[in-house]
């Protein structure tokens, strides 16, 4: 897994690229990036399937904030990102959410 951050000079946003590698996908056909930046809507940020088998998406996130997120595979299996900046306990289940700080 990887998170790449690119801070823009002319805007107070950061282009954040999220990548979920093939070995974390199992046999999933669809992966969504779900988090507080999209009200945890699994349809808001579907990830693109790359030729190497990984999934990727890029978001513009406002700087100076922390965003909780997780990956949703085939609308049934949740995964965290091992390259997240930190983890916080989810208020809904006995799990942790990944956090990216920009």
N, C-alpha and C positions, 0 to 999 in steps of 0.2 A: 504494500500500500504506500501511497505517497501523496503528499500535499505540497504543491508548489505555489508560492506567493509571489506576485509581481505587483509592486506598488507603483501607481501611476503618478507622474509628476504634476499633471494638470488637473487632476480630479481627486477628491478625498475618498477614493475607493481603491480596493486591492483586487486584482484579478487572481482568483484562487482556483487552481486546477486540482481536482480530486481524481485519483486513479485507484481502482480496485483491481488487483492483478488476477490473472487467470486462476492461480492456485487457490484463491479465496472464493471463487465463483461456484465451485462444484459443477452442477449441470444446469445452472440457472440460465434462462433465456432473456430475462429482463432484470435490470438493476436500476433503482432510483436512489437519488440522494435526497434524504428527507431530514429536515431540521427546522429550527425556529425561524430561519430566514425565509421559509416558505410555508409557515404554519403547519408543519408536519404533514404536508399534502404529498402523497406518493406519486401523484400525476404531474406535479409542478416541475420537477427536474429529472426526467428520465436520463439515464447515462447512455452514451454512445458505445456500441460494441466495436472495439478496435480489432485490426487484423491479427494481433498477437494474442487475442482471447481475453484481454483485459477490458474493463469498462472505464470511461472517462467523461467528465463534464467540467466546465469552467463557469464560475459565477463571479460577478462583480459584487463585492461585499464592502459596506461602509467601514472605513478605518476607525480604530478606537473602540472596537467592540469585540466581544467573544460570542461565538455562535455554537450552539449545541447541534449535533447531527448524528445520523447513523445511515448505513446503507440498508436498503430493503431489497432482497432478492426474491423474484417471482411472487411478490406480495405476501410472502409467508415467512421468510427467514431474515432475521436482523443480524448485521455485522457492524462492529466498531472498526475504527481505523487505528492501527498500531503506531502510526506516525502523528497522531493527534497531539496538540500542545498540552492537553490534560484531559482528565475524565471527571465527570460529575454524576452523582446518583440521579437517576430518573425519578420524577415524582409519581410515575404511573406504575412502575414495576420494580422488582428487585434486581435492576440492572443498572449499568452506567452508560451514559452518553459520551461520545467523543466531543471534544471542544477544539475549535480552531480560533485563534486570537489574531486579529489583524489591526 
